[in-house]
């Protein structure tokens, strides 16, 4: 992956978790049960996007990255 493309994807993810990700967004992406669970995890981590993202499985990460790139590209 080209450096500028990778950097943009990382920036999108950071902006998304900081500015857009909330309980409604989580439920929209993952459904009520999983979305609420993930949101609660995000809150427990004190909104630390890096730690939250690091604890997610690959499928969840893919969904979050795709959504971030859709919103911020």
C-alpha positions in Angstrom: 0.0 0.0 0.0 1.3 3.4 -0.9 2.3 5.5 2.1 -0.1 8.4 1.4 -3.0 5.9 1.0 -2.1 4.2 4.3 -1.7 7.5 6.1 -5.1 8.7 4.8 -6.8 5.4 6.0 -5.2 5.9 9.5 -6.3 9.5 9.6 -9.8 8.6 8.6 -10.0 6.0 11.3 -8.7 8.4 14.0 -11.2 11.2 12.9 -14.0 8.7 12.8 -13.5 7.3 16.3 -12.9 10.8 17.7 -15.7 12.7 16.0 -18.4 10.3 14.7 -18.4 7.0 16.6 -21.1 7.0 19.2 -23.7 4.5 20.4 -26.2 5.2 17.6 -23.4 4.7 15.0 -22.2 1.5 16.7 -25.8 0.1 16.6 -26.2 1.2 13.0 -23.0 -0.7 12.0 -23.3 -3.8 14.2 -26.9 -4.2 15.2 -28.5 -3.6 18.6 -26.7 -6.3 20.7 -23.2 -6.2 19.3 -23.4 -2.5 18.7 -24.3 -1.8 22.3 -21.6 -4.2 23.5 -19.0 -2.5 21.4 -20.1 1.0 22.5 -19.9 -0.1 26.2 -16.4 -1.4 25.5 -15.4 2.0 24.0 -16.8 3.8 27.0 -14.9 1.4 29.4 -11.7 2.3 27.5 -12.5 6.0 28.2 -13.0 6.6 24.5 -9.4 5.6 23.7 -9.8 4.7 20.0 -6.4 3.1 19.8 -7.0 0.7 22.6 -10.6 0.0 21.5 -9.5 -0.7 17.9 -6.7 -2.9 19.1 -9.1 -5.1 21.1 -11.5 -5.6 18.1 -11.3 -8.7 15.9 -10.4 -8.3 12.3 -14.0 -8.4 11.0 -15.0 -5.5 13.3 -11.9 -3.6 12.4 -12.7 -4.0 8.7 -16.2 -2.7 9.2 -14.9 0.3 11.2 -12.2 1.2 8.6 -14.7 0.9 5.7 -17.2 3.2 7.5 -14.4 5.7 8.3 -13.2 5.8 4.7 -16.7 6.1 3.4 -17.4 9.1 5.7 -14.0 10.9 5.4 -13.0 10.2 1.8 
